[in-house]
């Protein structure tokens, strides 16, 4: 073997170990759960994406609607409270959006439009998460992921 062959071997070994380290990179999702880069990439690839820009609508109080619009987001603590205390809805508490700007007008005095850009990931069910992460994620883990 020549010095050139050994140098090539060392370079290839380094490159291979670099690729493996990228795929095995550990990403903390919560303080009790980590995923690998490979798992995350496979999970994202398994999700559908929206196929066009769209607007969804939420009806609420005038104060909340203007505050959320000014903030540019809805605070996670507020969403958590809505989930815990929203027992009046058939599906439980939460922050509901509709594709119609009128069909949920009975839930508040003022509409908030939420723009969803083309290509936004869509999480429909737990099947891909269960097969990739070998677990059903909690609501908190889904939000963090």
C-alpha positions in Angstrom: 0.0 0.0 0.0 1.2 3.5 -0.8 1.0 6.7 1.3 -1.6 8.0 -1.2 -3.8 4.9 -0.6 -3.6 5.4 3.2 -4.4 9.1 2.9 -7.4 8.3 0.7 -8.5 5.7 3.3 -8.2 8.2 6.1 -10.2 10.8 4.2 -12.9 8.3 3.3 -13.1 7.1 6.9 -13.4 10.7 8.2 -16.1 11.5 5.7 -18.0 8.3 6.5 -17.9 9.0 10.3 -19.0 12.6 9.6 -22.0 11.3 7.6 -22.9 8.8 10.4 -22.6 11.6 13.1 -25.0 13.8 11.1 -27.6 11.0 10.8 -27.2 10.1 14.5 -27.3 13.6 15.8 -29.5 13.7 18.9 -32.1 16.5 18.9 -33.8 17.2 22.2 -37.6 17.6 21.8 -38.5 17.8 25.5 -36.4 17.3 28.6 -37.5 13.6 28.6 -37.4 12.8 24.9 -34.8 13.0 22.2 -34.9 12.0 18.5 -32.2 11.5 16.0 -31.7 13.6 12.9 -32.6 10.5 10.8 -35.9 10.0 12.7 -36.8 13.6 12.3 -36.0 13.6 8.6 -38.1 10.5 8.0 -41.0 11.9 10.1 -41.1 15.2 8.2 -40.8 13.3 4.9 -43.9 11.2 5.9 -46.1 14.2 6.4 -48.3 15.8 3.8 -48.1 19.5 2.9 -50.7 22.0 2.0 -51.0 22.5 -1.7 -52.0 26.1 -1.8 -52.0 29.3 0.3 -55.2 29.4 2.3 -56.9 31.4 5.1 -58.5 29.7 8.1 -60.7 31.5 10.6 -61.2 31.6 14.4 -63.9 33.6 16.1 -63.3 35.1 19.5 -63.5 38.2 21.6 -62.5 41.6 20.1 -59.8 42.0 22.7 -58.2 38.6 22.2 -58.3 38.9 18.4 -56.6 42.3 18.3 -54.0 41.2 20.9 -53.1 38.1 19.0 -52.9 40.1 15.7 -50.6 42.6 17.4 -48.4 39.9 18.9 -48.3 37.9 15.7 -48.9 34.7 17.5 -51.0 33.1 20.3 -49.0 32.4 23.5 -48.5 28.7 24.3 -49.7 29.3 27.9 -52.9 30.7 26.6 -53.4 27.7 24.3 -52.7 25.3 27.2 -55.4 27.1 29.2 -57.9 26.9 26.3 -57.2 23.1 26.0 -57.7 22.6 29.7 -60.8 24.8 30.2 -62.6 24.5 26.9 -65.1 21.8 27.8 -68.0 23.4 25.9 -66.7 22.2 22.5 -67.7 18.8 21.2 -64.1 17.8 20.6 -62.8 19.4 23.8 -60.8 22.5 24.5 -58.4 24.1 22.1 -58.0 26.7 19.4 -60.2 25.8 16.5 -59.9 27.0 12.9 -62.4 26.8 10.1 -62.0 27.1 6.3 -65.3 29.1 6.3 -65.2 32.6 7.8 -68.9 32.3 8.8 -69.6 28.8 10.2 -68.2 29.4 13.7 -69.4 33.0 14.2 -71.4 31.9 17.2 -68.1 31.3 19.1 -67.2 35.0 19.3 -67.7 38.6 18.3 -64.8 39.0 15.9 -63.0 36.8 13.3 -59.3 36.2 13.3 -57.8 35.2 10.0 -54.9 32.8 10.1 -52.8 32.6 6.9 -51.5 29.1 6.1 -48.8 29.2 3.3 -48.4 26.7 0.6 -46.2 23.8 1.7 -47.1 23.9 5.4 -46.7 20.5 7.0 -50.0 18.7 7.9 -50.1 16.3 10.9 -53.2 14.1 10.5 -52.6 11.1 12.8 -50.1 9.3 15.0 -49.4 6.4 12.6 -46.1 7.8 11.2 -44.9 9.0 14.5 -45.6 5.6 16.1 -43.8 3.8 13.4 -40.7 6.1 13.4 -40.4 7.1 17.1 -42.0 3.8 18.4 -44.3 5.9 20.6 -47.5 7.9 20.6 -46.6 11.5 21.2 -48.3 13.6 23.9 -49.9 16.9 22.9 -46.9 18.7 24.5 -44.4 16.6 22.4 -46.4 17.3 19.2 -46.2 21.0 19.8 -42.5 20.9 20.6 -41.7 18.6 17.6 
